[in-house]
Amino acid sequence: MGRYDMFDKKKAIISTTWAYLLKTGLSNASIGDLCREAKLARSSLYYWFENKDDIWISAGKYGLSKVVDALFVFTFNHTDDVRKYFDTLLDEVEKYKYELRLALQITTSPVFGERIRDKSKDFRLLYEKYAEKLMKIFSCSHLQAETFIYSIIAYVIDYAIWDDGDKTQMLLDNLYNRIMNIIHNNSKKADI
């Protein structure tokens, strides 16, 4: 088996594990059930992963990455109509709410939390990449782009946990107004 085939096999197992966790929940998950569902021998599973925790952590990172990527694609698909983005963001988040809750459960777990956060440090690099794109699109500073990204993350997490659409939309509308002020001020500076 080639290196890429091996990588694809491990990724397929992680994807199947994530789907399994979404179906059963973390507290009801078992390696035996996962092996039956994925049609894998336990020994094969442990060929790819150090232990049970490594399996759940890898799946959690995969799930979180999947949701983050989808939400950033949604964001960048709406840079030409920022108002529409803010008006429809919660509808988009609704599609991933259960996945976000599971990813948050794994990420904040006393059992898995520290290790998944350690394995997921590359998210910060991803956010940096997205901040660079936003800086170019909106002619804003790095700090302004990061503030936007981390505000959206906080609002999305708050909505996923508490399911208070009215409060989250109010916060999003406030952020929209701040962003419009930044864009307006930056365009004034460019005109000078």
N, C-alpha and C positions, 0 to 999 in steps of 0.2 A: 504494500500500500504506500503510495507516494505521500509526500509531506502535505500537499494540498488536500488529498483524499482524507488524510488523518484529521486535518483541521476541519474539513467539512463534516466528518463523522462526529467529532466532538461538538461542533456547533449544532448539528441535528439533535444530538442528545440533550443539549442545553435548551434548545427550543421546545423539545418534547417535554422536558422537565418543567419549563415555565408553563406550558399549557396544562400539564398535570396539576401544578400548584394552583393555577387559576380555578381549576375544577374542584379540587379537594380542599384547598386552604392549607396554610402552613401547619396549623396545629393537627390536622388529620393526615398529613403526608407521611408515607412510609416508603422506604427503599424497596421493599418487596412489591408493593402495589405499583410503584414507578417501573420496576423491572418488568412486571407483567404487562403494563400498558405500553411500554417502549419495546417490548419483545426482546429484552436484553438479559443476559446472564449477569448475576451480581458481580462475578469476577470481571466481566467486560466493563461494567460500569466503573469498577475500581481501577481498571487499567487507565481510564481517562481522568479520574478524580482521586484526590488524596483520601477523602473520607466523606461521610454523609454531609457534614457541614459544608464542605467544598462544593458539593453538588447543589445544595440549596442556595449558597452564596453566588455561585456562577449563574444560576438561573435568575436570581434576583437582579444581578447586574445586567444580564441580558434583557430582562423585562423592562428595567428602568431605562436602559439605552434605547430600546425600541420605542418607548413612549416619548422620551426626550427628543429623539430624532423626528418622530411624527409631528410633535408640536412645533419644533423649529422649522420643519418644512412648511407647515401651516403658516407660521409667522412670516417666512420669506415669500410665500405665495401671496401675501396680502400687503406687501410694502407699498404698493401703488394705491391702496385704499385703506389707510390706517383706521379710519372710522369703522369700516366694515369689519376689520380685524378685531377691534375692541368689542363690537356688537355681537360677534359670532364666536369669540374665543371660548366662552363657557359651553356652547353647544359642541364644540370640538373636544373640549376636555371631558365632557359627559361620556364620550365614546370610550375613554380610557380610565374612567374613574375607578373601576374595580381593580384594574391593573396598577394604577397609582397607589391605591390603598395597600395592595399586597406588597408592592415594592417598598413602600414606606414602612410596613410592618417588618420586613426583613432588614431594612436599613437601620431602623431604630431599635431592633431587638437587642436585649442584653446578651443573647447568645451569639448572634451573627453580626450585630451592628458594627463593631470596631473593625472586624475583618472585611466586611463588604465595603466600608468606607475606605479602608486601606487599598483594596483592590480597585476602587472606583475613582482614584485620584485623577485619572485621565479625564474625568468629566470637567474638571476645572480648565484643562487645556481645550476641550471642546467649547466651553463657554467663551474662552479667549478668542477662538476662531470665529465664533458667532458675533462677538463684540466687534471684531475687526470688520466684518461684513456690515454690521449696523452703522459703524462709523462712516463707512463709505456711502451707504445709502442715504443717511440722514445728515451727513456732514456734521457729526457731533463728536464730542470728546470721548476718549476711552472710558472715563468715569461715568459719563452720561449713558453710554451704551451698556456698561456693566450694571448701572443702577436700573436701567430698563429690564435687563435680563433677570437680575435677582429679584426685582419686584414682581415680575410675571411669575417666576418660580414660587415665590411666597404666596401669591394669590391663588395660583393653581393648586398648591398643596392645601391651603386653607379651604378652598372649595371642595377638594377631594375628600377631606376629612369631615368637614362640618356641613357640607351640602347646603350652604346658605347663599343661594344665587343672588339675592337682592344685595346683600352686604358686599359680596365679591364684585358684583357689577358696579356698585358705587365706587369701590376702590379702583377698578379698572377705568371708570370714567374720569376719576381724578388723575390717574396716571396719563390717560389720553390728553387731558388738558395741559399737563406739564410737558408732554412730548411736543404737542403743537406749539407751545411757547418756545421751546428749544428750536424747533424747525423754523419758526417765524423769526426768532432772533438771529439764527444763523444765516437765513436768507437776507436779512437786513444788513448784516456784516458783509456779506458777499457783494451786495449792491454798492457798498461804500467804496 
